[in-house]
Amino acid sequence: MEKRKFSREFKIEAVRLVTDRGVSVTLASRDLDVHAAVLRKW
């Protein structure tokens, strides 16, 4: 299985969902198809 790569812009917007908009990490990770642990590292 190949490791997925995400652009800097994608990561920034994903983090903003959680920090600025108050979306839970679990919900954001599910919507973005990214593991919650990965999103927490960003």
C-alpha positions in Angstrom: 0.0 0.0 0.0 1.4 3.3 -1.0 1.7 6.2 1.5 -0.6 9.1 0.7 0.9 12.6 0.5 -1.1 15.7 1.3 -0.3 19.2 0.2 0.6 21.9 2.7 -2.7 23.7 1.9 -4.8 20.6 2.5 -3.2 20.1 5.9 -3.6 23.8 6.9 -7.3 23.7 5.9 -7.8 20.4 7.8 -6.3 21.9 10.9 -8.5 25.0 10.5 -11.6 22.9 10.5 -10.7 21.8 14.0 -9.2 24.9 15.5 -11.2 27.7 13.9 -14.5 26.1 13.2 -14.7 23.8 16.2 -15.3 20.6 14.2 -14.2 17.5 16.2 -11.0 15.7 15.1 -13.1 12.5 14.7 -15.6 14.1 12.4 -13.1 16.1 10.4 -10.9 13.0 9.9 -13.9 11.0 8.7 -15.0 13.7 6.3 -11.5 14.2 4.9 -10.7 10.4 4.8 -7.6 10.9 7.0 -6.9 8.9 10.1 -7.6 10.9 13.3 -4.0 10.3 14.6 -2.6 11.8 11.4 -4.8 14.9 11.7 -3.8 15.3 15.4 -0.1 15.3 14.3 -0.7 18.1 11.9 
